[in-house]
Amino acid sequence: MPILQVNDLKKIYTTRFGGQSVQALNSVSFAVEPGEYVAIMGESGSGKTTLLNLLAALDKPTSGQVYLDGKNIVTIKEKDIAAFRRDHLGFVFQDFNLLDTFSVKDNILLPLVLAGKSVKEMEQRLTPLCKKLGVSELLRKFPYELSGGQKQRVAVARALITNPRILLADEPTGALDSKSTDSLLRLFAQVNADGQTIVMVTHSAKAASHAKRVIFIRDGELFHQIYRGLHSNEAFYQKIADTLTVLAAGGEAEE
């Protein structure tokens, strides 16, 4: 059974006075299996960020369904949606979204504090996770004392501390240099190998080449998808680059 099932998703934005409508997504359907690592790509304005916002329950579709573990998150009441996101989804953003007035440790533990977990449970989760992600030595520091790569590792730790069903990443390498990008992509691969389901929106063919599947969005519709299979990162990168070329040229993807 898919962990995530998207059915006929549509999103139409209407201007304030109802004079003009823009269709951001049209009839998008796909599924994500447990343990998959999926990248979503498309040109600016293609609808990929809108899609991620709908998967994250940060926005509601005009029509269609988004099922997480068989539950239609579109129907969750507004008063319950924040708790649902906190308990079931992990988020990694391009700009880290860390609180500078909180220590690294407090930033990581914040979702568990909000969930009312005990200090004992928080410490039991924190220690092995921080060791695994290589941030144990940073716990007493503050975000403004960290490099971009270190900040993103802390953000990943915060996202994973709740044991989310899906890790959603929005351009996670966008603010990183090449060395930090490589480090983060290795980390994502490791986390995924341990069974974590990942859905990542990215402009970067390099980042996408580390995923197991890439979904391409064009003009709000599912344009094409490719699977890694037995390809190396380099070979998969080339397949992604070739598809992006066709996408930009307005052509049709090869099956």
C-alpha positions as CSV (number, residue, x, y, z in Angstrom):
1,M,0.0,0.0,0.0
2,P,1.4,3.4,-0.9
3,I,2.4,5.7,2.0
4,L,1.3,8.7,-0.1
5,Q,-1.5,8.6,-2.8
6,V,-2.3,11.7,-4.8
7,N,-5.5,11.6,-6.9
8,D,-6.6,14.0,-9.6
9,L,-5.1,17.0,-7.7
10,K,-6.2,20.4,-9.0
11,K,-5.4,23.9,-7.7
12,I,-6.8,27.1,-9.1
13,Y,-5.9,30.5,-7.6
14,T,-8.4,33.3,-8.1
15,T,-7.4,37.0,-7.8
16,R,-8.8,38.9,-4.8
17,F,-11.8,40.3,-6.6
18,G,-12.4,37.1,-8.7
19,G,-11.5,38.7,-12.0
20,Q,-8.8,36.2,-13.0
21,S,-8.1,32.6,-12.3
22,V,-4.7,30.8,-12.6
23,Q,-4.6,27.0,-12.7
24,A,-1.4,26.0,-10.8
25,L,-2.1,22.2,-10.9
26,N,-4.3,20.1,-13.2
27,S,-5.2,16.5,-12.7
28,V,-2.0,15.4,-11.0
29,S,-1.9,11.8,-9.8
30,F,0.9,9.6,-8.5
31,A,1.8,7.4,-5.5
32,V,4.8,7.1,-3.3
33,E,5.7,3.8,-1.7
34,P,7.2,3.4,1.8
35,G,10.9,3.9,1.7
36,E,11.0,5.7,-1.7
37,Y,13.1,8.7,-2.4
38,V,11.3,10.9,-4.9
39,A,12.5,14.2,-6.4
40,I,10.0,16.6,-8.1
41,M,11.4,18.9,-10.8
42,G,10.1,21.5,-13.1
43,E,10.8,25.1,-14.3
44,S,9.8,28.1,-12.2
45,G,6.1,28.4,-12.2
46,S,5.5,24.8,-13.2
47,G,3.5,24.1,-10.0
48,K,6.0,22.0,-8.1
49,T,6.1,24.2,-5.0
50,T,2.3,24.4,-5.1
51,L,2.3,20.6,-5.2
52,L,4.7,20.4,-2.2
53,N,2.5,22.8,-0.2
54,L,-0.5,20.6,-0.8
55,L,1.4,17.4,0.2
56,A,2.4,19.3,3.4
57,A,-1.1,20.3,4.2
58,L,0.0,23.9,4.1
59,D,-2.7,24.6,1.5
60,K,-5.9,22.9,0.3
61,P,-6.5,21.8,-3.3
62,T,-9.4,23.1,-5.4
63,S,-10.3,19.4,-5.9
64,G,-8.7,16.0,-5.6
65,Q,-7.3,13.9,-2.7
66,V,-4.0,13.5,-0.9
67,Y,-3.9,10.3,1.2
68,L,-1.2,9.7,3.8
69,D,-1.4,6.2,5.2
70,G,-4.9,6.0,3.8
71,K,-6.1,9.2,5.5
72,N,-7.3,12.0,3.2
73,I,-5.4,15.0,4.7
74,V,-7.5,17.4,2.6
75,T,-10.4,16.7,5.0
76,I,-8.5,17.4,8.2
77,K,-10.1,20.3,10.1
78,E,-8.1,23.5,10.3
79,K,-7.8,23.3,14.1
80,D,-6.2,19.9,13.8
81,I,-3.8,20.4,10.9
82,A,-0.8,21.9,12.7
83,A,-0.7,18.9,15.1
84,F,-1.1,16.5,12.1
85,R,1.9,18.1,10.3
86,R,4.0,18.0,13.4
87,D,3.2,14.3,14.2
88,H,3.4,12.9,10.6
89,L,5.6,15.1,8.5
90,G,9.2,16.4,8.6
91,F,10.2,19.5,6.8
92,V,13.6,20.7,5.5
93,F,13.7,24.2,3.8
94,Q,16.2,26.0,1.7
95,D,16.6,28.7,4.3
96,F,16.9,26.3,7.3
97,N,14.1,28.1,9.4
98,L,16.1,27.7,12.6
99,L,15.4,30.0,15.6
100,D,18.6,32.0,16.3
101,T,17.6,32.6,20.0
102,F,17.4,28.8,20.6
103,S,20.4,26.6,20.9
104,V,20.9,23.8,18.4
105,K,19.6,21.3,21.0
106,D,16.4,23.4,21.6
107,N,15.8,23.8,17.9
108,I,16.0,20.1,17.3
109,L,13.8,19.3,20.3
110,L,11.1,21.9,19.6
111,P,8.7,19.6,17.7
112,L,8.8,17.2,20.7
113,V,8.3,20.0,23.2
114,L,5.2,21.2,21.2
115,A,4.0,17.6,21.2
116,G,4.2,17.4,25.0
117,K,6.8,14.6,25.1
118,S,8.7,13.9,28.3
119,V,12.3,15.0,28.9
120,K,13.3,11.4,29.1
121,E,11.8,10.5,25.7
122,M,13.3,13.6,24.1
123,E,16.8,12.7,25.3
124,Q,16.3,9.1,24.2
125,R,15.5,10.2,20.7
126,L,18.1,13.1,20.6
127,T,21.3,11.2,21.4
128,P,21.3,8.5,18.7
129,L,19.9,10.8,16.0
130,C,22.5,13.5,16.6
131,K,25.3,10.9,16.5
132,K,23.9,9.5,13.2
133,L,23.7,13.0,11.6
134,G,27.0,14.2,13.0
135,V,25.7,17.2,15.0
136,S,26.4,16.0,18.5
137,E,29.2,18.5,19.0
138,L,27.0,21.4,17.9
139,L,24.2,21.0,20.5
140,R,25.3,23.9,22.7
141,K,25.9,26.3,19.8
142,F,23.4,28.7,18.3
143,P,22.4,28.7,14.6
144,Y,24.3,32.0,13.9
145,E,27.5,30.2,14.9
146,L,27.1,27.5,12.3
147,S,28.0,27.1,8.7
148,G,25.3,26.6,6.1
149,G,26.0,22.9,5.9
150,Q,25.8,22.5,9.7
151,K,22.6,24.5,9.8
152,Q,21.0,22.1,7.3
153,R,22.1,19.1,9.2
154,V,20.5,20.5,12.3
155,A,17.3,21.2,10.3
156,V,17.3,17.6,9.1
157,A,17.7,16.4,12.8
158,R,14.7,18.6,13.7
159,A,12.7,17.1,10.9
160,L,13.5,13.5,11.8
161,I,13.2,13.8,15.6
162,T,9.5,13.1,15.4
163,N,10.0,9.9,13.3
164,P,7.9,11.4,10.5
165,R,6.1,9.2,7.9
166,I,7.5,11.4,5.1
167,L,10.4,13.9,5.0
168,L,9.4,16.8,2.7
169,A,12.4,18.8,1.4
170,D,12.0,22.1,-0.4
171,E,15.2,23.0,-2.3
172,P,17.4,21.6,0.5
173,T,20.7,22.3,-1.3
174,G,19.7,25.7,-2.6
175,A,21.6,27.8,0.0
176,L,24.7,25.4,0.2
177,D,28.1,25.4,-1.4
178,S,29.2,22.4,-3.4
179,K,31.0,20.7,-0.5
180,S,28.0,21.1,1.9
181,T,25.6,20.0,-0.9
182,D,27.6,16.8,-1.4
183,S,27.5,16.2,2.4
184,L,23.8,16.7,2.6
185,L,23.0,14.5,-0.3
186,R,25.1,11.7,1.2
187,L,23.1,12.2,4.4
188,F,19.8,12.0,2.6
189,A,20.9,8.8,0.9
190,Q,21.9,7.4,4.3
191,V,18.6,8.4,5.9
192,N,16.7,6.9,3.0
193,A,18.7,3.7,3.2
194,D,17.5,3.4,6.8
195,G,13.9,3.4,5.6
196,Q,12.9,7.0,5.6
197,T,10.5,8.1,2.8
198,I,11.7,11.3,1.2
199,V,9.9,13.7,-1.2
200,M,12.1,16.5,-2.4
201,V,11.4,19.5,-4.7
202,T,14.6,20.7,-6.4
203,H,15.9,22.7,-9.4
204,S,19.2,20.8,-9.1
205,A,19.8,17.8,-11.4
206,K,22.7,16.9,-9.1
207,A,20.4,16.7,-6.1
208,A,17.7,14.8,-8.0
209,S,20.3,12.3,-9.3
210,H,20.5,10.9,-5.7
211,A,16.8,10.1,-5.6
212,K,15.3,6.8,-6.8
213,R,12.6,8.4,-9.0
214,V,12.2,11.9,-10.5
215,I,8.8,13.3,-11.3
216,F,8.7,16.2,-13.8
217,I,6.0,18.8,-13.7
218,R,5.2,21.1,-16.7
219,D,2.4,23.8,-16.7
220,G,0.8,22.2,-13.7
221,E,0.6,18.7,-15.1
222,L,2.6,15.5,-14.6
223,F,4.9,15.6,-17.7
224,H,7.1,12.5,-17.2
225,Q,8.8,10.4,-14.6
226,I,12.0,8.4,-14.6
227,Y,13.4,5.7,-12.3
228,R,17.0,5.2,-11.2
229,G,16.9,1.4,-11.5
230,L,20.6,0.2,-11.7
231,H,21.9,3.5,-13.0
232,S,24.8,5.2,-11.2
233,N,24.4,8.8,-9.9
234,E,26.3,10.0,-13.0
235,A,24.2,8.0,-15.5
236,F,20.9,9.0,-13.7
237,Y,22.1,12.7,-13.8
238,Q,22.4,12.5,-17.5
239,K,18.9,11.0,-17.9
240,I,17.6,13.9,-15.8
241,A,19.5,16.5,-17.7
242,D,18.2,15.1,-21.0
243,T,14.6,15.2,-19.7
244,L,15.0,18.7,-18.5
245,T,16.3,19.7,-22.0
246,V,13.1,18.3,-23.6
247,L,11.0,19.9,-20.9
248,A,12.5,23.3,-21.5
249,A,12.1,22.9,-25.3
250,G,8.5,22.0,-25.0
251,G,8.9,18.6,-26.5
252,E,7.6,15.2,-25.5
253,A,9.6,12.9,-23.2
254,E,10.7,9.5,-24.5
255,E,9.1,6.5,-22.8
